[in-house]
């Protein structure tokens, strides 16, 4: 089986950037404290992630779709928790 190095690099990058959201989501779920989280920053970030997801879908690029789909979901989780817990 031949390895497509471009896709492999994209998948590794996707895992790293998506995993970077997990500590914030877990911390916020546990503490229910969101006072230091910027709603506008996460709103803009979620918008950008959604647009990257659409771009990946148009290109049918698996790393873009996976990374931005999961990252968008995690960013929206933080937005939801910020709106719920202030």
N, CA, C and O atoms as a GROMACS GRO file, in nm:
protein
  344
    1UNK      N    1   0.084  -0.118   0.000
    1UNK     CA    2   0.000   0.000   0.000
    1UNK      C    3   0.088   0.125   0.000
    1UNK      O    4   0.178   0.138   0.083
    2UNK      N    5   0.061   0.214  -0.092
    2UNK     CA    6   0.138   0.337  -0.104
    2UNK      C    7   0.080   0.443  -0.011
    2UNK      O    8  -0.041   0.463  -0.005
    3UNK      N    9   0.169   0.511   0.063
    3UNK     CA   10   0.128   0.614   0.157
    3UNK      C   11   0.120   0.748   0.085
    3UNK      O   12   0.216   0.789   0.019
    4UNK      N   13   0.008   0.815   0.097
    4UNK     CA   14  -0.007   0.951   0.046
    4UNK      C   15   0.040   1.046   0.157
    4UNK      O   16  -0.036   1.076   0.250
    5UNK      N   17   0.164   1.092   0.146
    5UNK     CA   18   0.225   1.171   0.253
    5UNK      C   19   0.152   1.302   0.277
    5UNK      O   20   0.146   1.348   0.391
    6UNK      N   21   0.098   1.362   0.175
    6UNK     CA   22   0.025   1.488   0.192
    6UNK      C   23  -0.097   1.467   0.281
    6UNK      O   24  -0.122   1.546   0.373
    7UNK      N   25  -0.173   1.362   0.254
    7UNK     CA   26  -0.290   1.331   0.336
    7UNK      C   27  -0.249   1.293   0.478
    7UNK      O   28  -0.315   1.333   0.574
    8UNK      N   29  -0.142   1.217   0.491
    8UNK     CA   30  -0.094   1.177   0.624
    8UNK      C   31  -0.054   1.299   0.707
    8UNK      O   32  -0.090   1.308   0.824
    9UNK      N   33   0.018   1.391   0.648
    9UNK     CA   34   0.056   1.514   0.718
    9UNK      C   35  -0.069   1.593   0.757
    9UNK      O   36  -0.078   1.646   0.867
   10UNK      N   37  -0.165   1.601   0.666
   10UNK     CA   38  -0.290   1.670   0.694
   10UNK      C   39  -0.366   1.606   0.809
   10UNK      O   40  -0.422   1.676   0.893
   11UNK      N   41  -0.370   1.474   0.813
   11UNK     CA   42  -0.440   1.404   0.921
   11UNK      C   43  -0.371   1.424   1.055
   11UNK      O   44  -0.438   1.443   1.157
   12UNK      N   45  -0.239   1.421   1.056
   12UNK     CA   46  -0.166   1.445   1.181
   12UNK      C   47  -0.188   1.588   1.230
   12UNK      O   48  -0.210   1.611   1.349
   13UNK      N   49  -0.184   1.684   1.138
   13UNK     CA   50  -0.212   1.824   1.174
   13UNK      C   51  -0.355   1.838   1.226
   13UNK      O   52  -0.379   1.911   1.322
   14UNK      N   53  -0.448   1.768   1.162
   14UNK     CA   54  -0.588   1.773   1.205
   14UNK      C   55  -0.604   1.720   1.346
   14UNK      O   56  -0.676   1.779   1.427
   15UNK      N   57  -0.538   1.610   1.377
   15UNK     CA   58  -0.545   1.552   1.512
   15UNK      C   59  -0.489   1.650   1.615
   15UNK      O   60  -0.549   1.671   1.720
   16UNK      N   61  -0.375   1.711   1.584
   16UNK     CA   62  -0.312   1.805   1.679
   16UNK      C   63  -0.399   1.928   1.705
   16UNK      O   64  -0.421   1.966   1.820
   17UNK      N   65  -0.449   1.990   1.598
   17UNK     CA   66  -0.526   2.112   1.617
   17UNK      C   67  -0.662   2.084   1.680
   17UNK      O   68  -0.710   2.164   1.761
   18UNK      N   69  -0.722   1.973   1.645
   18UNK     CA   70  -0.852   1.939   1.704
   18UNK      C   71  -0.836   1.903   1.851
   18UNK      O   72  -0.917   1.943   1.934
   19UNK      N   73  -0.732   1.828   1.884
   19UNK     CA   74  -0.708   1.788   2.023
   19UNK      C   75  -0.681   1.909   2.112
   19UNK      O   76  -0.702   1.902   2.233
   20UNK      N   77  -0.634   2.019   2.054
   20UNK     CA   78  -0.604   2.137   2.135
   20UNK      C   79  -0.730   2.197   2.199
   20UNK      O   80  -0.719   2.271   2.297
   21UNK      N   81  -0.848   2.167   2.146
   21UNK     CA   82  -0.973   2.217   2.205
   21UNK      C   83  -1.016   2.136   2.327
   21UNK      O   84  -1.087   2.189   2.413
   22UNK      N   85  -0.975   2.013   2.336
   22UNK     CA   86  -1.024   1.924   2.442
   22UNK      C   87  -0.997   1.975   2.584
   22UNK      O   88  -1.088   1.969   2.666
   23UNK      N   89  -0.877   2.024   2.616
   23UNK     CA   90  -0.856   2.072   2.754
   23UNK      C   91  -0.953   2.182   2.795
   23UNK      O   92  -1.002   2.183   2.908
   24UNK      N   93  -0.981   2.276   2.705
   24UNK     CA   94  -1.075   2.385   2.738
   24UNK      C   95  -1.216   2.332   2.758
   24UNK      O   96  -1.284   2.373   2.852
   25UNK      N   97  -1.259   2.243   2.672
   25UNK     CA   98  -1.394   2.187   2.685
   25UNK      C   99  -1.407   2.108   2.815
   25UNK      O  100  -1.504   2.126   2.889
   26UNK      N  101  -1.310   2.023   2.844
   26UNK     CA  102  -1.315   1.942   2.967
   26UNK      C  103  -1.313   2.032   3.090
   26UNK      O  104  -1.391   2.012   3.183
   27UNK      N  105  -1.222   2.130   3.091
   27UNK     CA  106  -1.213   2.221   3.206
   27UNK      C  107  -1.344   2.296   3.228
   27UNK      O  108  -1.390   2.310   3.341
   28UNK      N  109  -1.403   2.343   3.120
   28UNK     CA  110  -1.527   2.419   3.130
   28UNK      C  111  -1.643   2.330   3.174
   28UNK      O  112  -1.727   2.372   3.254
   29UNK      N  113  -1.648   2.208   3.124
   29UNK     CA  114  -1.753   2.115   3.166
   29UNK      C  115  -1.742   2.083   3.315
   29UNK      O  116  -1.843   2.074   3.384
   30UNK      N  117  -1.620   2.067   3.363
   30UNK     CA  118  -1.600   2.033   3.505
   30UNK      C  119  -1.625   2.151   3.598
   30UNK      O  120  -1.693   2.138   3.700
   31UNK      N  121  -1.571   2.267   3.562
   31UNK     CA  122  -1.578   2.382   3.654
   31UNK      C  123  -1.705   2.465   3.636
   31UNK      O  124  -1.749   2.532   3.730
   32UNK      N  125  -1.764   2.461   3.518
   32UNK     CA  126  -1.881   2.544   3.484
   32UNK      C  127  -1.850   2.693   3.500
   32UNK      O  128  -1.942   2.774   3.517
   33UNK      N  129  -1.723   2.728   3.495
   33UNK     CA  130  -1.681   2.868   3.502
   33UNK      C  131  -1.635   2.912   3.363
   33UNK      O  132  -1.551   2.848   3.301
   34UNK      N  133  -1.692   3.021   3.317
   34UNK     CA  134  -1.661   3.068   3.182
   34UNK      C  135  -1.629   3.218   3.178
   34UNK      O  136  -1.623   3.277   3.071
   35UNK      N  137  -1.608   3.278   3.293
   35UNK     CA  138  -1.589   3.423   3.296
   35UNK      C  139  -1.467   3.469   3.216
   35UNK      O  140  -1.469   3.579   3.161
   36UNK      N  141  -1.363   3.389   3.209
   36UNK     CA  142  -1.242   3.429   3.137
   36UNK      C  143  -1.242   3.385   2.991
   36UNK      O  144  -1.143   3.405   2.920
   37UNK      N  145  -1.351   3.328   2.944
   37UNK     CA  146  -1.360   3.285   2.804
   37UNK      C  147  -1.427   3.396   2.724
   37UNK      O  148  -1.532   3.447   2.762
   38UNK      N  149  -1.365   3.433   2.614
   38UNK     CA  150  -1.418   3.538   2.527
   38UNK      C  151  -1.522   3.479   2.432
   38UNK      O  152  -1.489   3.396   2.347
   39UNK      N  153  -1.646   3.522   2.448
   39UNK     CA  154  -1.753   3.475   2.360
   39UNK      C  155  -1.729   3.521   2.216
   39UNK      O  156  -1.751   3.444   2.122
   40UNK      N  157  -1.684   3.645   2.199
   40UNK     CA  158  -1.661   3.693   2.062
   40UNK      C  159  -1.548   3.616   1.994
   40UNK      O  160  -1.557   3.586   1.875
   41UNK      N  161  -1.443   3.583   2.068
   41UNK     CA  162  -1.333   3.505   2.010
   41UNK      C  163  -1.383   3.369   1.964
   41UNK      O  164  -1.354   3.326   1.852
   42UNK      N  165  -1.459   3.300   2.050
   42UNK     CA  166  -1.509   3.167   2.013
   42UNK      C  167  -1.614   3.176   1.903
   42UNK      O  168  -1.626   3.084   1.822
   43UNK      N  169  -1.691   3.283   1.900
   43UNK     CA  170  -1.789   3.301   1.793
   43UNK      C  171  -1.723   3.318   1.658
   43UNK      O  172  -1.763   3.257   1.559
   44UNK      N  173  -1.619   3.402   1.655
   44UNK     CA  174  -1.544   3.422   1.531
   44UNK      C  175  -1.472   3.294   1.491
   44UNK      O  176  -1.471   3.257   1.374
   45UNK      N  177  -1.412   3.226   1.588
   45UNK     CA  178  -1.342   3.100   1.561
   45UNK      C  179  -1.439   2.996   1.505
   45UNK      O  180  -1.407   2.928   1.407
   46UNK      N  181  -1.556   2.982   1.566
   46UNK     CA  182  -1.654   2.884   1.520
   46UNK      C  183  -1.700   2.917   1.377
   46UNK      O  184  -1.720   2.826   1.296
   47UNK      N  185  -1.716   3.045   1.347
   47UNK     CA  186  -1.753   3.084   1.211
   47UNK      C  187  -1.644   3.043   1.112
   47UNK      O  188  -1.673   2.987   1.006
   48UNK      N  189  -1.519   3.070   1.146
   48UNK     CA  190  -1.408   3.031   1.060
   48UNK      C  191  -1.398   2.881   1.042
   48UNK      O  192  -1.374   2.833   0.931
   49UNK      N  193  -1.416   2.807   1.150
   49UNK     CA  194  -1.411   2.660   1.142
   49UNK      C  195  -1.524   2.606   1.054
   49UNK      O  196  -1.504   2.513   0.976
   50UNK      N  197  -1.641   2.666   1.066
   50UNK     CA  198  -1.753   2.623   0.983
   50UNK      C  199  -1.722   2.647   0.835
   50UNK      O  200  -1.749   2.562   0.750
   51UNK      N  201  -1.664   2.764   0.805
   51UNK     CA  202  -1.630   2.795   0.667
   51UNK      C  203  -1.520   2.703   0.614
   51UNK      O  204  -1.524   2.663   0.497
   52UNK      N  205  -1.422   2.668   0.698
   52UNK     CA  206  -1.321   2.570   0.659
   52UNK      C  207  -1.385   2.434   0.633
   52UNK      O  208  -1.344   2.363   0.542
   53UNK      N  209  -1.484   2.399   0.713
   53UNK     CA  210  -1.555   2.273   0.693
   53UNK      C  211  -1.626   2.273   0.558
   53UNK      O  212  -1.617   2.175   0.483
   54UNK      N  213  -1.694   2.380   0.526
   54UNK     CA  214  -1.761   2.391   0.396
   54UNK      C  215  -1.658   2.382   0.284
   54UNK      O  216  -1.681   2.312   0.185
   55UNK      N  217  -1.547   2.450   0.297
   55UNK     CA  218  -1.440   2.446   0.199
   55UNK      C  219  -1.389   2.302   0.180
   55UNK      O  220  -1.371   2.257   0.068
   56UNK      N  221  -1.368   2.233   0.292
   56UNK     CA  222  -1.324   2.094   0.284
   56UNK      C  223  -1.426   2.004   0.216
   56UNK      O  224  -1.389   1.915   0.140
   57UNK      N  225  -1.554   2.028   0.243
   57UNK     CA  226  -1.659   1.950   0.177
   57UNK      C  227  -1.660   1.975   0.026
   57UNK      O  228  -1.678   1.883  -0.053
   58UNK      N  229  -1.642   2.101  -0.012
   58UNK     CA  230  -1.639   2.134  -0.154
   58UNK      C  231  -1.522   2.061  -0.222
   58UNK      O  232  -1.537   2.007  -0.332
   59UNK      N  233  -1.406   2.060  -0.156
   59UNK     CA  234  -1.287   1.996  -0.212
   59UNK      C  235  -1.285   1.844  -0.191
   59UNK      O  236  -1.205   1.773  -0.251
   60UNK      N  237  -1.374   1.796  -0.104
   60UNK     CA  238  -1.376   1.655  -0.064
   60UNK      C  239  -1.241   1.613  -0.004
   60UNK      O  240  -1.186   1.507  -0.035
   61UNK      N  241  -1.191   1.700   0.081
   61UNK     CA  242  -1.062   1.681   0.146
   61UNK      C  243  -1.086   1.627   0.287
   61UNK      O  244  -1.131   1.699   0.376
   62UNK      N  245  -1.055   1.500   0.307
   62UNK     CA  246  -1.085   1.431   0.433
   62UNK      C  247  -1.021   1.499   0.554
   62UNK      O  248  -1.091   1.521   0.653
   63UNK      N  249  -0.891   1.533   0.552
   63UNK     CA  250  -0.835   1.599   0.670
   63UNK      C  251  -0.905   1.730   0.705
   63UNK      O  252  -0.929   1.758   0.822
   64UNK      N  253  -0.938   1.810   0.604
   64UNK     CA  254  -1.010   1.936   0.630
   64UNK      C  255  -1.148   1.911   0.689
   64UNK      O  256  -1.190   1.980   0.781
   65UNK      N  257  -1.217   1.813   0.636
   65UNK     CA  258  -1.352   1.783   0.683
   65UNK      C  259  -1.348   1.733   0.827
   65UNK      O  260  -1.423   1.781   0.912
   66UNK      N  261  -1.261   1.637   0.855
   66UNK     CA  262  -1.254   1.580   0.990
   66UNK      C  263  -1.210   1.683   1.093
   66UNK      O  264  -1.274   1.700   1.196
   67UNK      N  265  -1.101   1.752   1.064
   67UNK     CA  266  -1.047   1.848   1.161
   67UNK      C  267  -1.145   1.960   1.191
   67UNK      O  268  -1.170   1.993   1.306
   68UNK      N  269  -1.201   2.017   1.086
   68UNK     CA  270  -1.287   2.132   1.107
   68UNK      C  271  -1.426   2.093   1.153
   68UNK      O  272  -1.492   2.171   1.222
   69UNK      N  273  -1.473   1.975   1.116
   69UNK     CA  274  -1.602   1.928   1.167
   69UNK      C  275  -1.598   1.906   1.318
   69UNK      O  276  -1.685   1.953   1.390
   70UNK      N  277  -1.496   1.834   1.363
   70UNK     CA  278  -1.483   1.808   1.508
   70UNK      C  279  -1.449   1.936   1.583
   70UNK      O  280  -1.506   1.963   1.688
   71UNK      N  281  -1.357   2.016   1.529
   71UNK     CA  282  -1.319   2.141   1.595
   71UNK      C  283  -1.438   2.236   1.606
   71UNK      O  284  -1.456   2.303   1.708
   72UNK      N  285  -1.518   2.243   1.501
   72UNK     CA  286  -1.638   2.327   1.505
   72UNK      C  287  -1.732   2.280   1.616
   72UNK      O  288  -1.786   2.362   1.690
   73UNK      N  289  -1.751   2.150   1.626
   73UNK     CA  290  -1.837   2.096   1.732
   73UNK      C  291  -1.784   2.130   1.871
   73UNK      O  292  -1.862   2.166   1.960
   74UNK      N  293  -1.653   2.118   1.891
   74UNK     CA  294  -1.594   2.150   2.021
   74UNK      C  295  -1.602   2.300   2.050
   74UNK      O  296  -1.630   2.340   2.163
   75UNK      N  297  -1.578   2.383   1.950
   75UNK     CA  298  -1.588   2.528   1.969
   75UNK      C  299  -1.732   2.568   2.003
   75UNK      O  300  -1.755   2.653   2.089
   76UNK      N  301  -1.828   2.505   1.937
   76UNK     CA  302  -1.968   2.535   1.967
   76UNK      C  303  -2.006   2.487   2.107
   76UNK      O  304  -2.092   2.546   2.171
   77UNK      N  305  -1.943   2.381   2.154
   77UNK     CA  306  -1.964   2.335   2.291
   77UNK      C  307  -1.921   2.443   2.389
   77UNK      O  308  -1.992   2.471   2.485
   78UNK      N  309  -1.805   2.504   2.365
   78UNK     CA  310  -1.757   2.611   2.453
   78UNK      C  311  -1.851   2.732   2.444
   78UNK      O  312  -1.882   2.793   2.546
   79UNK      N  313  -1.897   2.766   2.324
   79UNK     CA  314  -1.992   2.878   2.308
   79UNK      C  315  -2.119   2.849   2.387
   79UNK      O  316  -2.168   2.935   2.460
   80UNK      N  317  -2.172   2.728   2.374
   80UNK     CA  318  -2.294   2.690   2.447
   80UNK      C  319  -2.272   2.701   2.598
   80UNK      O  320  -2.357   2.754   2.669
   81UNK      N  321  -2.158   2.650   2.647
   81UNK     CA  322  -2.130   2.656   2.790
   81UNK      C  323  -2.112   2.800   2.837
   81UNK      O  324  -2.153   2.835   2.948
   82UNK      N  325  -2.051   2.884   2.755
   82UNK     CA  326  -2.034   3.026   2.789
   82UNK      C  327  -2.171   3.093   2.799
   82UNK      O  328  -2.195   3.170   2.892
   83UNK      N  329  -2.259   3.065   2.704
   83UNK     CA  330  -2.393   3.125   2.709
   83UNK      C  331  -2.474   3.071   2.828
   83UNK      O  332  -2.553   3.144   2.888
   84UNK      N  333  -2.454   2.946   2.859
   84UNK     CA  334  -2.530   2.885   2.969
   84UNK      C  335  -2.480   2.927   3.108
   84UNK      O  336  -2.559   2.953   3.198
   85UNK      N  337  -2.348   2.935   3.122
   85UNK     CA  338  -2.291   2.962   3.255
   85UNK      C  339  -2.237   3.104   3.270
   85UNK      O  340  -2.187   3.140   3.376
   86UNK      N  341  -2.248   3.183   3.165
   86UNK     CA  342  -2.209   3.324   3.171
   86UNK      C  343  -2.063   3.347   3.182
   86UNK      O  344  -2.019   3.461   3.188
   0.00000   0.00000   0.00000
